[in-house]
Amino acid sequence: MSLKIFELDRSLEGCQGQIWDRVNGYRHWLSELEKNEGGLEKFAEGYKNLGFNRVEGGYTYREWLPNAKQVFLIGEFNGWQNTSPLKAEGFGRWCIMLPDKEDGSPMVPHASQVKVRLEANDGAWHDRVPAWAKLAWQDHSTNLFNGVFWEPPAEKRFSFKHERPAKPANLKIYEAHVGMGSIEPKVATYTEFADTVLPRIKRMGYNAVQLMAVAEHAHYGCFGYHVTSFFAPASRSGTPEELKYLIDTAHGLGIQVLMDLVHAHASSNTLDGIAQMDGTDHCYTHGGAKGHHSEWDSKIFNYLKHEVLRFLLSNVRWWLEEYRFDGFRFDGITSMLYLSHGIGKGYTGGYHEYFGGDADIDSHIYLMLANELIHKLVPSAITVGEDVSGMPTLCLPVDWGGFGFDYRLAMAVPDMFIKLLKEVGDDGWDMGHITHTLTNRRWKEKVVAYAESHDQAIVGDKTLAFWLMDAAMYTDMSIHQNPHHSMAVDRGLALHKMIRLLVLGLGGEAYLNFIGNEFGHPEWVDFPREENGWSYQHCRRRFDLPDDDLLRYKFFQNFDELMNALENRFTWMESEHQYVTLKDNADKVIVFERGELLFVFNFHPNNSYEGYQLGSQCNEPMRCVLDTDEGRFGGHMRLDYGHANAFAPLNAHSNRNHSVKMYLPSRTAQVLIRESALQGGVKIWLDPTFLKTKNLASPKGMKLALEVWKDDKKEMMEFDFDSAGCVELALNVDATFKVLSADGQDMPCLSSKDGLYRVYFPGDYSIASLGYIKIGQPAAAAGVPPKAVSSGYASEKLPEAKAVGA
């Protein structure tokens, strides 16, 4: 019996012994779990038995403590005394029944604090936070954490209202930290993030948010990577119910929510975490040196243990089902893939580096089991592996012999750009090296491309904007004080836009941006610590800067919004057609095709080119749909011609059947598409989810009010939605509009600053759920035949339109 991974890459056959070891190990675990635990999915329901669980007449509390001699549940409910002993059940498990009080309320009150106290076999006593605790709170008198009995009454439990969004084919991730998500220097809450940041994320065109630091971590400054309570959401930002509100709000905006999952290691904090849970160093983790990560000062899980697998796989299922996360970014899996944890190793691509004696097969099997579980439970779920080594088959399906991840992070891309900005002058950039790095990925294995992430934003490093502009970010960003760009800002703004467009265009099948970097955030990330006086000054995001019309930060943000809008409309990331037409190192020009679009970059710091001939696959006129030099992006408007005029197809050039001649100004990029793709007007549909949210049975009487200019005056022109919930407009440009109820009430766009809906390119768009725009018709309208499109704005041409004033 063969595996499909060998068909895709014959060179893997030389390593098939070790590959079969992990595949057979994975199959063995599936078989064992099926026989003894009711299958993988049942096995991953450990939270229904361990921790606190409702049973008839009360609650049970159960903990796995194989080295315990005696165990007590202590807490506020019993004055922290040893009056509630647990009984040994065998196999290291201890349990206590907590009967309800006479009035039917729990013996342990909701939101009261608890710990588990145990005497180990060596006679030592330990107080621990329950490993399966659903919440943990810090006692500020001791700075230690206690578990919290979190069982709100039915009327106070959050009820999800919105369905999970569909799995996007063009994944665009907004990497974010909830606590940093405020303009003010403080820890932001889940509700603040839901109400203020999520609409911004949607407006910027991202369809997924990746939340860092979700699981409880005693040390705030660890960025969430030293987890102490794996089943508890970080309490600094609010309650479990408030986190659910955040996720449900995201779903109502069509945003998937991914969790930064840390299963590569656990915090070495024994007082607040699960390290030495039962008094030994080998309960959930390996003992001795094998269980210690020397660079992270953390503990390494023993993935071969039955109860450790139950704990971790149940943790995966818990976040998926209790909170409705839509997937995970698995952090630091290079440490899991290798016994050396990748420390001190460089990976050049030789298969001996991946499949030699350093491979950690037990961890490989766990990752396969986790991915299989996730995709079985939630078919729309997404998993991303953070691996710096480039492990082959990481992003191939488990049943092919792969690890099962949907994507891996393209970690070489940000490293390349930082190296260029640090060490190489602008005229020394190698176009061939840049395109090779962006396209160097394994066939059929998808990657998340990014120019920078949180790694570059942390104190001690610099973001792209900082490398490009440095102190000018503080002195030269005022349009009022400096009407014209300084040289530093002009260069920085141009290259910042070009780099991000190049990465989105050529770098992978998905894209990622770290919170604030879309507008060139001027400050690094520095968590409160003794060295900075426990300040939150640099642990926030200055969203007020791009929203200030007198600051140049708006240009960065405007471009990011339009760049994402273009990809959302023409979805080139999901296209398999990718062809680099030109990488001219002398001219500093890169040209490539992706999907239906042609991307043209001139990175030369000084030279502009007139009548530059570029090879193309398109045999019809092409129009520019985006360029980095537009005025709204702080550019010099040298490419406006291409937006209003088509470029005629010419003879074959650069190994392509056709070509175009264009003007390529210095430090600019432009994106072209065939002119026919821009025909057909704009169609706005009302999705059933929007009507349901507004408690409407049908679109009868609803109107679209389009913003137009007439006689130098802004007016709103009304159009009736038809019985199918559609308005068709003969617009081959952008549109700004309102949606009005039958009684004339404004039904605002939740993701817009001013409540207006905006589309930037011709095509079909739907107003969905809480009030946001998504690409395409509603599913129910897919079979509706097209109708004639109205020919213009003027009321005499559109008798159904009515001007209603400025």
TABELDA-V798594 format. One record per pair of residues at least 12 apart in sequence whose ideal C-beta (glycine too) atoms are under 10 Angstrom apart, sorted by the first residue. I is the first residue (numbers start at 1). GAP is how many residues later the second one is. Records with the same first field share a line. If there is no record, write none. Layout:
I = GAP  GAP
This chain:
1 = 19
2 = 14  399
3 = 13  16  17  20  390  393  396  397  398  399
4 = 389  392  393  395  396  397  398  440
5 = 14  18  387  388  391  392  395  396  397  439
6 = 13  387  394  395
7 = 393  394
8 = 384  385  388  392  393  394  434  435  436  437
9 = 342  383  384  387  433  434  435  436
11 = 340  381
12 = 339  342  343  380  381  389
14 = 337  338  341
15 = 336  337  339  340  341  344  377  378
16 = 339  385
17 = 338
18 = 333  336  337  338  339  341  343  346
19 = 335  336  340  342  345  373  374  382  383
20 = 381
21 = 334  338  340  343  344
22 = 333  337  338  339  340  341  342  343  345  346  371  379  381
23 = 341  342  345  375  376  377  378  379
24 = 337  341
25 = 279  336  337  339  340  341  343  344
26 = 335  338  339  340  341  342  343  346  372  375  377  378
27 = 338  341
28 = 337
29 = 14  275  277  280  336  337  339  340
30 = 13  335  338  339  342  368
32 = 274
33 = 273  276  277  280  336
36 = 270
37 = 269  272  273
39 = 337
40 = 269  273  277  329  330  332  333  336  337
41 = 272  276  331  332  335  336
43 = 263  266  267  270  271  274  326  330
44 = 265  266  267  268  269  270  271  272  273  274  276  277  325  326  329  330  332  333
45 = 265  268  269  272  273  276
46 = 16  18  86  185  261  263  264  265  266  267  268  269  271  272
47 = 85  87  184  263  264  267  268  270  271  274  275
48 = 266  269  270
49 = 13  44  46  83  261  265
50 = 12  13  14  43  45  80  81  82  181  257  260  261  264
51 = 12  79  80  81  82  83  96  98  180  263  267
52 = 21  46  54  56  62  78  80  81  82  95  97  98  99
53 = 79  98
54 = 46  52  97
55 = 42  43  44
56 = 44
57 = 40  41  42  43  47
58 = 38  39  40  41  42  43  46  48  49  50
59 = 37  38  39  40  41  47  48  49  90  92
60 = 26  35  36  37  38
61 = 12  23  25  33  34  35  36  37  47  53  55  69  71  88
62 = 24  27  31  32  33  34  35  68  70
63 = 23  29  30  31  32  33  53  55  65  67  68  69  214  215
64 = 25  27  28  29  30  67  68  213  214  219  220  242  243  244  246  247
65 = 21  23  27  28  29  51  53  55  61  63  66  212  213  214  215  218
66 = 25  26  27  28  55  211  212  214  216  217  239  241
67 = 25  51  52  53  54  55  59  209  210  211  212  213  215  216
68 = 18  20  24  25  26  48  49  50  51  52  53  58  209  210  211  212  215
69 = 19  49  50  51  52  53  54  55  56  210
70 = 12  15  16  17  18  24  47  48  49  50  55
71 = 13  14  15  16  17  23  24  25  45  46  47  48  57  207
72 = 12  13  14  22  24  43  44  45  46  47  53  55
73 = 12  13  21  23  25  34  35  41  42  43  44  57  74  76
74 = 39  40  41  42  43  53  72
75 = 33  34  37  38  39  40  41  42  55  71  72  73  74
76 = 32  33  35  36  37  38  70  72  73
77 = 21  29  30  31  32  35  36  37  72
78 = 29  30  36
80 = 33  34  35  37  47  66
81 = 36
82 = 35  37  43
84 = 12  14  23  24  30  32  33
85 = 32
86 = 30  31  32
91 = 215  216
92 = 186  191  215
93 = 214
94 = 22  24  184
96 = 20
98 = 51
105 = 48
106 = 43  45  47
107 = 42
108 = 40  41  43
109 = 40  42
110 = 38  39  40  41  42  43  46
111 = 24  26  37  38  39  40  41  128
112 = 34  35  36  37  38  39
113 = 16  20  22  23  24  26  32  33  34  35  36
114 = 15  16  19  22  32  33  34  35
115 = 12  13  14  15  18  21  29  30  31  32
116 = 12  13  14  15  17  31  161
118 = 159  160  161
119 = 160
120 = 156  158  159  160
121 = 157  158  159
122 = 157  158
123 = 156
124 = 155
125 = 154
126 = 144  145  150  151  152  153
127 = 17  19  144
128 = 19  142  143  144  145  146  147  148  149  150  151
129 = 15  16  17  18  19  87  89  99  100  103  140  142  143  144  145  148
130 = 16  17  18  19  99  101  102  144  147
131 = 16  98  99  100  142  143  146  147  152  153  180
132 = 15  97  98  99  100  142  179  182  183  186
133 = 12  13  14  15  16  17  83  95  96  97  98  99
134 = 13  14  15  16  17  95  97  98  99  106  184  188
135 = 12  13  14  15  81  94  96  97  98  99  100  104  105
136 = 12  14  79  80  81  82  92  93  95  96  97  98  99  136  137
137 = 13  79  95  98  99
138 = 78  80  82  97  98  134
142 = 129
143 = 75  128  129
144 = 74  125  127  128
145 = 71  72  73  83  84  87  90  124  126  127  128
146 = 126
147 = 69  82  84  85
148 = 81  84  87  91  92
150 = 82  83  85  89  90  91
152 = 87  88  89
156 = 83  85
157 = 83  84  87
158 = 81  82  83  84  85  86  87  89  90  165
159 = 82  85  89
160 = 84  85  87  88  91  92  163  164
161 = 84  87  88  90  91  531  532  608  609
162 = 85  86  87  88  89  90  91  92  162  527  530  531  607  608
163 = 88  89  161  217  526  606
164 = 83  86  87  92  93  160  161  162  214  215  216  217
165 = 42  43  85  86  87  88  89  90  91  92  161  215  603  604  609
166 = 41  88  90  214  608  613
167 = 40  41  89  159  160  211  212  213  214  215  239
168 = 38  39  40  86  87  88  158  212  214  342  400  403  405  406
169 = 38  340  341  402  404  405  406
170 = 37  334  339  340  341  394  397  398  400  401  402  403  404  405  425  605
171 = 35  36  37  85  87  156  211  213  235  236  275  277  337  338  339  340  341  402  403
172 = 29  32  33  34  35  36  276  332  338  339  340  341  391  392  395  396  401
173 = 28  33  34  35  36  37  83  85  156  209  211  234  236  275  277  280  337  338  339  340  341
174 = 23  24  26  27  28  30  31  32  33  34  35  36  37  81  84  337  338  339  340  341  343  344  390
175 = 31  33  34  35  36  37  83  85  154  273  275  277  278  279  282  337  338  339  340  342
176 = 17  21  22  25  30  33  34  35  36  37  84  278  337  338  339  340  365
177 = 16  33  34  35  36  37  46  47  57  60  83  277  280  337  338  348  350  362  364
178 = 12  14  15  16  19  31  33  34  35  36  46  55  56  58  59  60  65  68  337
179 = 14  33  34  41  44  45  55  57  58  348  357  360  361
180 = 13  17  32  33  43  274  277  335  336  345  347  356  358  359  360  361
181 = 12  13  15  16  17  19  20  30  56  334  335  359  360  362
182 = 14  15  354  357  358  359  360  361
183 = 13  357  358  359  360  361  362  364
184 = 352  356  360
185 = 343  350  351  352  353  354  355
186 = 350  353  354
187 = 33  47  49  50  51  341  349  352  353
188 = 48  49  50  348  351  352  353
189 = 47  48  49  50  53  54  57
190 = 21  43  44  47  48  49  50  51  52  53  54  55  56  57  59
191 = 46  47  48  50  51  52  54  55  58
192 = 45  46  50  54
193 = 16  18  44  45  49  50  52  53  56  57
194 = 44  48  49  51  52  53  54  55  56  58  59
195 = 50  51  54  555
196 = 347
197 = 12  49  53  318  344  346
198 = 48  49  51  52  54  55  57  59  552  553  572
199 = 50  54  56  550  551  552  553  554  571  572  573
200 = 315  318  341  343  346  347  357  361  551  553
201 = 49  52  54  312  314  317  550
202 = 48  50  51  52  53  547  548  549  550  568  569  570  571  572
203 = 50  354  358  361  362  546  547  548  549  550  555  569  570
204 = 309  314  315  353  356  357  358  359  360  361  547
205 = 313  355  356  357  358  359  360  361  362  363  364  546  555  568
206 = 49  50  305  306  307  312  354  358  362
207 = 46  47  48  49  303  357  361  567  568
208 = 42  46  47  48  49  50  118  119  174  176  302  303  304
209 = 37  38  41  44  46  47  48  49  117  306
210 = 46  47  48  49  50  117  118  119  172  174  238  243  244  302  303  304  305
211 = 13  22  23  26  32  35  36  39  46  47  48  49  114  118
212 = 12  13  22  47  48  50  117  119  242  302  303
213 = 12  14  20  21  23  24  46  47  49
214 = 13  18  19  20  23  29  43  44  45  46  47  48  105  109  111  114
215 = 12  13  14  15  16  17  18  19  44  45  46  47  48  100  104
216 = 12  13  14  15  16  17  18  19  20  51  56  57
217 = 12  15  17  19  45  50  52  55  56
218 = 49  51  53  54  55
219 = 48  50  53  308  310
220 = 14  16  307  308  309  314  316  319
221 = 305  306  307  308  309  311  313  318
222 = 40  45  47  74  76  305
223 = 37  108  231  232  235  302  304
224 = 35  36  38  107
225 = 35  37  39  40  42  71  73  106  107
226 = 36  39  40  41  42  43  46  47  49  70  71  72  73
227 = 34  35  36  38  39  40  42  46  47  71  88  104
228 = 38  39  40  41  42  43  44  45  46  47
229 = 38  43  44  45
230 = 31  32  33  36  37  43  44  54  81  82  84  85  88  89
231 = 80  83  84  87  88  91
233 = 13  26  86  89  90
240 = 82  83
243 = 14  79  80  82
244 = 78  79  80
246 = 77
247 = 12  72  76  77  78  79
248 = 75  76  522
249 = 501  521
250 = 74  75  76  520
251 = 73  75  518  519
252 = 437  441  498  516  517  518  519  520
253 = 497  498  515  516  517  518  519  521
254 = 433  435  497  512  514  515  516  518  519  520  521
255 = 71  496  517
256 = 69  70  71  124  125  126
257 = 62  66  67  68  69  70
258 = 67  68  69  70  71  123  124  125  126
259 = 57  60  61  64  66  67  68  69  70  71
260 = 68  69  70  71  124  126  194
261 = 51  54  55  58  64  66  67  68  69  70  72  109  113  122  123
262 = 36  66  67  68  69  70
263 = 38  40  48  49  50  52  53  65  67  68  69  70  73  100  103  104  107
264 = 29  32  34  36  37  66  67  68  69  70  71  72  73  77  99  103  122
265 = 20  26  27  28  31  32  33  34  35  36  66  67  70  71  76
266 = 18  19  25  27  32  33  34  35
267 = 29  30  31  32
268 = 13  17  23  24  25  28  29  30  31
269 = 28  29  30
270 = 29
273 = 25  26
274 = 25  27  37
275 = 16  17  23  24
276 = 23
277 = 34
281 = 18
282 = 17  20  23
283 = 16  19  22  24  25
284 = 15  16  17  18  21  23  24  27  28
285 = 13  14  15  16  17  20  23
286 = 13  14  15  16  17  18  19  22  76
287 = 12  15
290 = 12  49
293 = 39  42  48  50
294 = 47  49
295 = 40  46  47  48  49
296 = 36  39  45  47
298 = 34  37
300 = 35  36  39  41  60  63
301 = 35  61  62  65
302 = 60
303 = 33  57  58  59  60  61  62  63  64  66
304 = 57  58  59  61  62
305 = 57
308 = 54  58
309 = 53  56  57  60  61
312 = 54  57  58
313 = 53  56  57  59  60  61
314 = 59
315 = 55
316 = 12  14  53  54  55  57  58  61  65  67
317 = 53  56  57  60  61
319 = 55
320 = 53  54  57  58  61
321 = 56  57
324 = 54
325 = 49  53  56
326 = 48  52  54  55  56
327 = 47  48  51  53  54  55  56  57  79  80
328 = 42  43  46  53  54  55  56  57  77
329 = 53  54  55  56  57  76  78  80  119  183
330 = 37  40  41  44  53  54  55  56  57  73  75  78  79
331 = 53  54  55
332 = 53  54  55  56
333 = 30  31  34  51  52  53  54  55  56  58  61  70  72  75  76
334 = 13  51  52  53  54  55  56  57  77
335 = 25  28  51  52  53
336 = 24  26  27  28  30  31  49  51
337 = 17  21  22  23  24  26  27  30  48  50  51  52  54  57  66
338 = 15  16  18  19  20  21  22  25  51  53
339 = 18  19  20  21  22  23  24
340 = 17  18  20
341 = 17  19  22
342 = 16  45  46  47
345 = 13  43  44
346 = 42  43
347 = 40  41  42  43  44
348 = 42
349 = 40  41  43  91  93
351 = 41
353 = 36  37  38
354 = 35  36  37  38  39  40
355 = 36  37
359 = 32
364 = 27  29  30  39
365 = 38
367 = 16  18  24  27  31  35  36  37  38
368 = 30  31  33  34  35  36  37
369 = 29  35
370 = 13  28  33  34  35
371 = 12  14  23  24  26  27  31  32  33  34  35
372 = 25  26  27  32
373 = 31
374 = 30  31  32
375 = 22  23  29  31
381 = 25
382 = 23  24  25  66  128
383 = 12  20  21  22  23  24  25
384 = 21  22  23  24  25  62  63  64  126  128
385 = 18  19  20  21  22  23  24  63
386 = 19  22  23  25  62  67
387 = 16  18  21  22  24
388 = 20  21  23  24  27
389 = 22
390 = 18  20  21  22  50  51  52  55
391 = 12  14  17  51  54
392 = 50  53
393 = 12  49  51  52
394 = 13  14  48  51  53
395 = 12  13  46  47  49  50  51  52  114
396 = 46  47  48  49  50
397 = 47
400 = 44
402 = 42  43
403 = 42
405 = 40  41
406 = 39  40  42  103  104
407 = 38  39  40  41  42  101  102  103  105
408 = 33  34  37  38  39  40  100  102
409 = 38  39  40  41  44  99  101  103
410 = 27  28  30  31  36  37  38  39  40  93  97  98  99  100  101  102
411 = 36  37  39  42  44
412 = 25  26  28  29  35  95
413 = 21  24  25  27  34  35  36  37  38  39  86  89  90  93  94  95
414 = 35  36  37  38  39  41  42  49  50  85  89  98  100
415 = 22  40  41
416 = 17  18  20  21  22  35
417 = 12  17  20  33  34  35  39  47  50  78  82  83  85  86
418 = 33  34  37  38  43  44  45  46  49
420 = 13  14  47  75  79
421 = 41  43  45  46  47  74  78
422 = 40  45
425 = 180
426 = 65  69  162  177  178  179  180  241
427 = 161  176  177  178  179  180
428 = 157  160
429 = 66  156  159  174  175  176
430 = 153  155  158
431 = 149  151  152  153  154  155  156  157  158  159  160  170  172
432 = 148  151  152  153  158
433 = 150  152
434 = 65  68  72  149  151  156  167  169
435 = 67  71  145  147  148  155  156  157  166
436 = 144  147
437 = 69  70
438 = 64  65  67  68  69  70  140  142  152  154
439 = 67  68  69  139  141  153
441 = 66  67  68
444 = 132
445 = 64
446 = 62  63  64  127  128
447 = 60  61  62  63  64
448 = 59  60  61  62  63  64
449 = 53  54  55  56  57  58  59  60  61  62  63  124
450 = 50  53  54  57  58  60  61  62  63  64  67
451 = 12  13  45  48  49  50  51  52  53  56  60  61  62  63  66
452 = 12  13  14  15  47  48  51  60  61  62  65
453 = 59  60  61  64
454 = 58  60  61  63  71
455 = 59
456 = 58  61  68  69
457 = 57  58  59  60  64  66  67  68  69  81
458 = 66  67  68  69
459 = 64  65  66  67  68  70  72  73  79  80
460 = 64  65  66
461 = 63  64
462 = 62
463 = 33  51  53  54  57  58  59  60  61  62
464 = 28  31  32  35  36  53  56
465 = 27  28  30  31  51  52  54  55  56  57  88  91
466 = 26  54  55  56  57  58
467 = 25  28  29
468 = 20  21  23  24  25  26  27  28  31  52
469 = 17  19  20  21  22  23  24  26  27  51  53  83
470 = 18  22
471 = 17  51
472 = 13  14  15  16  17  18  19  20  50  80
473 = 15  16  19  47  48  49  50  72  79  80
474 = 48  49
475 = 13  14
476 = 12  13  14  16  76
477 = 12  16  43  45  68  71  73  74  75  76  77  78
478 = 70  72  73  74
479 = 69  70  71  72  73  75  76  155
480 = 69  70  71
481 = 69
482 = 70
485 = 67  70  149  150  151
486 = 66
489 = 31  63  66  145
490 = 62  144  145  146  177
491 = 114  176
492 = 28  60  64
493 = 27  59  60  62  63  66  135  140  141  142  174
494 = 109  111  134  135  139  140  141  142  171  172  173  174  175
495 = 108  110  133  172
496 = 21  22  23  24  59  60  63  64  132
497 = 23  58  59  61  62  63  66  130  131  132  133  136  137  138  170  171  172
498 = 61  92  103  104  105  130  169  170  171
499 = 102  104  170
500 = 13  17  18  56  59  60  63  64  128  169
501 = 58  59  62  65  66  98  100  125  126  127  168  169  170
502 = 88  90  97  99  101  167
504 = 56  59  60  62  63  68  69  90  95
505 = 58  61  62  67  68  73  85  87  88  89  90  92  94  96  164  166
506 = 66  72  74  84  86  88  93  95
507 = 66
508 = 65
509 = 64  65  66  67  69
510 = 63  64
511 = 52  53  56  62
513 = 47  51
514 = 27
515 = 26  28
516 = 24  25  26  27  29  30  37  41
517 = 24  39  43
518 = 28  35  38  39  40  41  42  43  45  46
519 = 22  23  24  26  27  28  32  33  34  35  36  37  38  39  40  41  42
520 = 25  26  32  33  35  36  37  40
521 = 19  20  21  22  24  25  32  35
522 = 20  23  29  31
523 = 14  15  16  17  18  19  22
524 = 14  15
525 = 13  14  15  16
526 = 12  13
527 = 12
543 = 14
545 = 12
546 = 12  14  15
547 = 206
552 = 82
553 = 81
554 = 78  79  80
555 = 75  76  77  78  79  80
556 = 77  78
557 = 76
558 = 72  73  74  75  76
559 = 67  68  69  71  73  74  75  76
560 = 73
561 = 71  72  197  199
562 = 63  64  65  66  68  70  71  172  198  199
563 = 63  65  70  106  108
565 = 61  169  193  194  195  196  208  210
566 = 31  59  60  105  107  194  195
567 = 27  28  30  59  104
568 = 192  193  195  197  205  206  207
569 = 56  104  108  190  191  192  193  194  195  196  206  207
570 = 24  25  26  27  55  101  103  107  191  193  205
571 = 24  25  204  205
572 = 21  22  23  24  25  27  99  101
573 = 21  22
574 = 21
575 = 18  19  20  21  22
576 = 18  19
577 = 16  17  18  19  20  40
578 = 14  15  16  17
579 = 12  13  14  15  19  36  38  76  77
580 = 12  13  14  19
581 = 12  17  18  19  33  34  35  36  72  73  74  75  78
582 = 18  19  30  31  32  33  71  72  73  74
583 = 18
584 = 18  19  20  28  70
585 = 18
586 = 18  21
587 = 15  16  17  20  22  25  77
588 = 13  14  15  16  17  18  19  76  78  79
589 = 12  13  14  15  18  20  23  25  75
590 = 12  13  79
591 = 21  23  24  25  63  65  71  73
593 = 22  23  24  25  63  79
594 = 77
595 = 78
596 = 21  22  76  77  78  81
597 = 21  25  28  29  74  75  76  77  80
598 = 16  17  18  19  20  24  26  49  58  62  64  72  73  74  75  76
599 = 27  70  71  72  73
600 = 12  14  16  24  27  39  42  60  62  64  68  69  70  71  72
601 = 27  63  66  67  68  69  70
602 = 60  61  62  63  64  65  66  67  68
603 = 63  64  65  66
604 = 60  61  62  63  64
605 = 61  62
606 = 60  61
607 = 57  58  59  60
608 = 30  55  56  57  58  59  60
609 = 52  53  54  55  56  57
610 = 51  52  53  54  55
611 = 50  51  52  53
612 = 48  49  50  51  52
613 = 37  38  40  41  46  47  48  49
614 = 33  36  39  40  42  44  45  46  47  48  50  58
615 = 35  37  38  39  40  41  42  43  44  45
616 = 31  33  34  36  37  38  40  41  42  43  44  56  58
617 = 39  40  41  57
618 = 29  31  38  39  40  41  42  54  55  56  57  58  59
619 = 30  38  39  55
620 = 26  28  29  38  54  55  56  57
621 = 24  25  26  27  28  39  51  53  54  55
622 = 20  24  25  26  27  36  38  40  50  51  52  53  54  55  56
623 = 19  20  21  22  23  24  48  49  50  51  52  53  54  55  109
624 = 15  16  17  18  19  20  21  22  23  38  46  47  48  49
625 = 17  18  45  46  47  48  52  53  135  136  137
626 = 13  17  43  44  45  46  47  134  135
627 = 12  13  15  16  38  41  42  43  44  45
628 = 37  39  40  41  42  43
629 = 36  37  38  39  40  41
630 = 13  38  40
635 = 30  32  33
636 = 29  30  31  32
638 = 25  26  27  28  30
639 = 23  24  25  26  29  30  31
641 = 21  22
642 = 18  20  21  28  29  30
643 = 27  90
644 = 89
645 = 30
646 = 14  26  28  29  32
647 = 12  13  14  15  25  28
648 = 12  13
649 = 25
660 = 12
673 = 88
675 = 57
677 = 84  85  86
678 = 54  55  83  84  85
679 = 53  83  110
680 = 48  50  51  52  82  83  84  106  109
681 = 47  48  49  50  51  54  81  82  83  108  109  110
682 = 24  45  46  47  48  49  50  51  52  53  55  77  78  79  80  81  82  83  107
683 = 43  44  45  46  48  76  79  80  81  82  83  93  94  98  103  104  106
684 = 20  22  35  37  41  42  43  44  45  51  53  55  73  75  80  81  82  83  89
685 = 14  36  37  39  40  41  42  43  79  80  81  82  83  89  91  92  93  95  96  99
686 = 12  13  16  18  35  38  39  40  41  53  61  80  81  82  92  95
687 = 38  78  79  80  81  82  85  86  87  89  90  91  92  93  94
688 = 37  78  80  81  90  91  92  93
689 = 77  78  79  80  81  85  89
690 = 35  49  57  76  77  78  79  80  81  82  84  88
691 = 34  76  77  87
692 = 77
693 = 54  57  75  76  77  78
694 = 45  47  51  53  73  75  76  77
696 = 29  45  46  51
698 = 23  25  27  44
699 = 21  22  23  24  25  26  27  28  40  42  43
700 = 20  21  22  23  25  42
701 = 19  20  39  40  41  42  43
702 = 18  19  20  23  25  37  38  39  40  41  45  65
703 = 13  14  15  16  17  18  24  34  35  36  37  38  39  41  97  98  99  101
704 = 12  13  14  15  16  17  22  23  24  25  31  33  34  35  36  53  63  97
705 = 12  13  14  31  32  33  34  35  39  41  51  52  96  97  98  99
706 = 12  13  21  23  25  29  30  31  32  51  87  95
707 = 28  29  30  31  49  50  51  99
708 = 23  27  28  29  85  86  93  95
709 = 84
710 = 83  84  85  93  96
713 = 90  92  93
714 = 22  91  92
715 = 78  80  88  89  90  91
716 = 20  21  22  24  86  87  88  89  90
717 = 12  20  76  77  78  81  83  84  85  86  87
718 = 19  20  22  26  82  83  84  85  86
719 = 18  71  79  81  82  83
720 = 80  81  82
721 = 18  19  21  46
722 = 62  65
723 = 61
724 = 53  54  56  57  60  61  63
725 = 41  42  52  53  55  56  59
726 = 38  40  51  52  55  58  60  61
727 = 12  63  73
728 = 36  58  59  60  61  62
729 = 30  33  60  61  63  64  69  72
730 = 32  58  59  60  61  62  63  67  68
731 = 28  30  31  58  59  61  62
732 = 29  30
733 = 26  27  28  29
734 = 24  25  26  27  28
735 = 21  22  23  24  25  26  27  30
736 = 16  18  20  21  22  23  24
737 = 12  19  20  21  22  30
738 = 16  17  18  19
739 = 16  17  18  28  32
740 = 64
744 = 60
747 = 20  24
748 = 23
749 = 18  21  22  23  24
750 = 19  20  21  22
751 = 19  20  21  22
752 = 19  20  21
755 = 16
757 = 14  15  16
758 = 15
759 = 14  16
761 = 14
763 = 12  13  14
764 = 12  13  14  17  22
765 = 12
766 = 12  13  15
